[in-house]
Amino acid sequence: MASPDKVIIIGGGIGGLAAGLALLRQGIDVEIHEQSSELKEIGAGIQISSNGTRVLHALGLEQALARVAVIPAQREMRLWNTGQSWKLFDLGTAVVAKYGTPHIFLHRGDLHAVLADGVRREKSDALHLGRRCVRIEQSAAGVEIAFEDGGTASGALAIGADGIHSTVRKTLFGADQPVFTGCVAWRGLVPMDRLPPQISRTSGTNWVGPQGHVLHYPVRRGELLNCISLVERDDWQVESWTVQGTTDEMLNDFRGWHPDVQVILENIEVPFKWALMVRPPMASWTRGRITLLGDACHPTLPFLGQGAVMSIEDAYVLGASLKKYGRDHDTGFARYEDARRERTAAVVRKSFEHRKEAFKPELADLNEQQANEWQQKRVRDQYDWLYTYDATRVAV
């Protein structure tokens, strides 16, 4: 046969849905099992750079994304105390001209819905909800997964796309040992109509300061502002996106910052906080008939905006590799890993290195020349090698 038998995907987040869509479009049958009883993503923003939109367009999602995304004009930098602004680089048409596809800002839930709709168009009954994986076993004949509700699923192969706290990874490789970075992140959304007009509706904005960093950008056609604020502190080490904090605690972390920052933070209805942890790259992602994808095997700090994009790239390459090697899953998984290991390890490493760059004490008082030098180095070192990568043309 040209393709293997059914592939079971554990996890219905962005990575799992992208993998399901990529495999279905290659003619490979899939089932996607998601632990949540409702197919939705948490309320937060996400940016997808050109290397990610290149894949999403190849998966047939260009028009659906255009209906919900924001294509920003530029990225700007502002100083934490004075609010002074510098343009970091152009986005919009300049990015399309340089890389071929746009850099977009989205609500995570909107991206999730676009991917889910794409999967359902290929196979209407591919998604199964309320299916928390509790056991996974394999034999020479295939893989069987047991779920908390008593149900099971079986297939020729399985993909663990179940995120940072992956049950599949723990089953295959044992518990991991994440290391706290000394950095805590806050996130939240604000309706645009609550904010003063000087807060950009068309740009991504990075506020730089000595012990903190704030990023905000518009999502959902510009109706909402997504805000991520990061601060150095060592008293919170819970790695979860769903822990609620308080507005007072969040504001205390950014006391003395510019009024524009304060008004954004004050208008976040429900602030969430999580501790940023780092893990070393894994030497292997596969055991027999089971492999990993996305955050399950290479969780990435948010400093390059590439976590979800790496899972989207993984999905396309994995689909292409399984299609090419058919029932020879050993070769298919091996070529997938070979194609992705160095790329994802570099993103993990450079994201961690940029964590240090984002909190330099000298960022407390930049002049224009220093700001220009700083941003030119960041653009040169961080972006071209990321955005020129084309997962749709990777050799497997």
Long-range contacts (C-beta under 8 A, 24 or more apart in sequence): 1-326, 1-327, 2-27, 2-323, 2-326, 3-27, 3-28, 3-29, 3-322, 3-323, 3-326, 4-28, 4-156, 4-157, 4-322, 4-326, 4-327, 4-329, 4-332, 5-29, 5-142, 5-155, 5-156, 5-157, 5-327, 6-30, 6-31, 6-155, 6-156, 7-31, 7-155, 7-156, 7-157, 7-158, 7-159, 7-322, 8-33, 8-143, 8-145, 8-153, 8-154, 8-155, 8-157, 8-158, 8-159, 9-33, 9-158, 9-159, 9-161, 10-133, 10-136, 10-145, 10-158, 10-159, 10-160, 10-161, 10-162, 10-167, 10-168, 11-35, 11-160, 11-161, 11-162, 11-163, 11-166, 11-296, 12-36, 12-39, 12-116, 12-127, 12-129, 13-41, 13-112, 13-161, 13-162, 13-163, 13-294, 14-41, 14-46, 14-108, 14-111, 14-112, 14-115, 14-294, 14-308, 14-311, 14-312, 15-161, 15-163, 15-293, 15-294, 15-295, 15-296, 15-308, 15-311, 15-312, 15-314, 15-315, 16-159, 16-161, 16-162, 16-293, 16-294, 17-112, 17-115, 17-116, 17-118, 17-119, 18-55, 18-56, 18-59, 18-115, 18-311, 18-312, 18-315, 18-316, 19-159, 19-161, 19-293, 19-311, 19-314, 19-315, 19-318, 19-319, 20-119, 20-126, 20-127, 21-59, 21-115, 21-118, 21-119, 21-122, 21-315, 22-59, 22-315, 22-316, 22-318, 22-319, 22-320, 23-318, 23-319, 23-322, 24-119, 24-122, 24-123, 24-126, 25-59, 25-60, 25-122, 25-319, 26-319, 26-320, 26-322, 26-323, 27-323, 28-319, 28-322, 28-323, 29-123, 30-123, 30-126, 31-126, 31-128, 31-153, 31-155, 32-119, 32-126, 32-127, 32-128, 33-128, 33-131, 33-133, 33-145, 33-147, 33-153, 34-127, 34-128, 34-129, 34-130, 34-131, 35-130, 35-131, 35-132, 35-133, 35-148, 35-162, 36-129, 36-130, 37-129, 37-130, 38-129, 39-112, 39-116, 39-127, 39-129, 40-109, 40-112, 41-108, 41-109, 41-111, 41-112, 42-108, 42-109, 42-241, 42-242, 42-272, 43-107, 43-108, 43-109, 43-189, 43-270, 44-107, 44-108, 44-187, 44-188, 44-189, 44-226, 44-241, 44-272, 45-105, 45-106, 45-107, 45-108, 45-189, 45-217, 45-219, 45-224, 45-226, 45-228, 46-105, 46-106, 46-107, 46-108, 46-111, 46-219, 46-308, 47-103, 47-104, 47-105, 47-106, 47-204, 47-217, 47-305, 48-103, 48-104, 48-106, 48-111, 48-308, 48-309, 48-312, 49-103, 49-305, 49-306, 49-309, 49-383, 49-386, 49-387, 50-95, 50-96, 50-99, 50-100, 50-101, 50-102, 50-103, 50-387, 51-99, 51-309, 51-313, 51-386, 51-387, 51-388, 51-389, 51-390, 51-391, 52-308, 52-309, 52-312, 52-313, 53-101, 53-102, 53-103, 53-104, 54-99, 54-100, 54-101, 54-390, 54-391, 54-392, 55-312, 55-313, 55-315, 55-316, 55-391, 55-392, 56-312, 57-101, 58-316, 58-392, 59-118, 59-316, 60-118, 61-114, 61-115, 61-118, 64-114, 64-117, 64-118, 65-104, 65-106, 65-111, 65-114, 68-106, 68-107, 68-110, 68-111, 68-113, 68-114, 68-220, 68-221, 69-104, 69-105, 69-106, 69-110, 69-221, 70-104, 70-105, 70-106, 70-202, 70-217, 70-218, 70-219, 70-220, 70-221, 70-222, 71-102, 71-103, 71-104, 71-105, 72-103, 72-104, 72-105, 72-202, 72-203, 72-204, 72-217, 72-218, 73-202, 73-203, 74-202, 74-203, 74-204, 75-203, 75-204, 75-205, 75-206, 76-200, 76-203, 76-204, 76-205, 76-206, 77-205, 77-206, 77-207, 77-208, 77-371, 77-375, 78-205, 78-206, 78-207, 78-208, 78-258, 78-260, 79-207, 79-208, 79-209, 79-258, 79-365, 79-366, 79-371, 80-207, 80-208, 80-209, 80-210, 80-212, 80-214, 80-257, 80-258, 80-261, 80-363, 80-364, 81-209, 81-256, 81-257, 81-258, 81-364, 82-258, 83-258, 83-259, 83-260, 84-366, 86-368, 86-371, 86-372, 86-375, 88-206, 88-375, 88-378, 88-379, 89-375, 89-379, 89-383, 91-203, 91-204, 95-387, 98-387, 99-387, 99-388, 103-387, 105-204, 105-217, 105-218, 105-219, 105-226, 106-219, 106-220, 107-189, 107-219, 107-220, 107-224, 107-226, 110-219, 110-220, 111-308, 128-153, 133-162, 133-167, 133-168, 134-167, 135-171, 136-167, 136-168, 136-171, 136-290, 138-287, 138-288, 138-289, 138-290, 142-289, 143-289, 143-290, 156-289, 156-327, 156-329, 157-289, 157-290, 157-291, 157-322, 157-329, 158-289, 158-290, 158-291, 159-290, 159-291, 159-292, 159-293, 159-318, 160-290, 160-291, 160-292, 160-293, 160-296, 160-297, 161-292, 161-293, 161-294, 161-296, 161-311, 162-296, 163-294, 163-295, 163-296, 164-239, 164-277, 164-295, 164-296, 164-299, 165-239, 166-292, 166-295, 166-296, 166-297, 168-290, 168-292, 168-296, 169-292, 169-296, 169-297, 172-287, 172-290, 172-292, 173-282, 173-287, 176-279, 177-279, 178-239, 178-277, 178-278, 178-279, 179-277, 179-278, 179-279, 180-234, 180-237, 180-275, 180-276, 180-277, 181-275, 181-276, 181-277, 181-278, 181-301, 181-352, 181-355, 182-232, 182-233, 182-234, 183-230, 183-231, 183-232, 183-233, 183-275, 183-276, 183-355, 183-359, 184-230, 184-231, 184-232, 184-233, 184-236, 184-253, 184-273, 184-274, 184-275, 184-276, 185-228, 185-229, 185-230, 185-273, 185-274, 185-275, 185-276, 185-302, 186-227, 186-228, 186-229, 186-230, 186-231, 186-245, 186-250, 186-253, 186-265, 186-271, 186-272, 186-273, 187-226, 187-227, 187-228, 187-229, 187-241, 187-271, 187-272, 187-273, 187-274, 188-226, 188-227, 188-265, 188-268, 188-269, 188-270, 188-271, 188-272, 189-219, 189-224, 189-225, 189-226, 189-227, 189-268, 189-269, 190-224, 190-225, 190-227, 190-264, 190-267, 190-268, 190-269, 191-223, 191-224, 191-225, 191-267, 192-218, 192-222, 192-223, 192-224, 192-225, 194-267, 195-225, 195-263, 195-264, 195-267, 196-260, 196-263, 198-260, 199-225, 199-260, 199-263, 199-264, 207-257, 207-258, 207-261, 208-358, 208-363, 208-366, 209-257, 209-363, 209-364, 210-359, 210-360, 210-361, 210-362, 210-363, 210-364, 211-359, 212-253, 212-254, 212-257, 212-359, 213-358, 213-359, 214-254, 214-257, 214-261, 214-264, 216-264, 225-264, 227-264, 227-265, 227-268, 228-302, 229-253, 229-254, 229-261, 229-265, 230-276, 230-302, 230-358, 232-359, 236-273, 236-275, 237-275, 237-277, 238-274, 238-275, 239-274, 239-275, 239-276, 239-277, 240-274, 241-272, 241-274, 242-272, 243-272, 243-273, 243-274, 244-270, 244-271, 244-272, 244-273, 245-271, 245-272, 245-273, 246-271, 247-271, 249-273, 276-301, 276-302, 276-355, 278-348, 278-352, 279-348, 281-341, 281-344, 281-345, 281-348, 281-349, 284-337, 285-337, 285-341, 286-333, 286-334, 286-337, 289-329, 291-318, 291-333, 291-336, 291-337, 293-318, 297-344, 298-344, 298-345, 298-347, 298-348, 299-348, 300-344, 300-347, 300-348, 300-351, 301-348, 301-351, 301-352, 301-354, 301-355, 302-351, 303-351, 303-352, 303-354, 303-355, 303-357, 303-358, 304-347, 304-350, 304-351, 304-354, 304-382, 304-386, 306-347, 306-351, 306-386, 310-343, 310-344, 310-347, 312-391, 313-340, 313-343, 313-389, 313-391, 314-340, 314-344, 316-391, 316-392, 317-391, 317-394, 317-396, 320-394, 320-396, 321-396, 324-396, 335-396, 336-396, 339-394, 339-395, 339-396, 343-389, 347-386, 350-382, 354-382
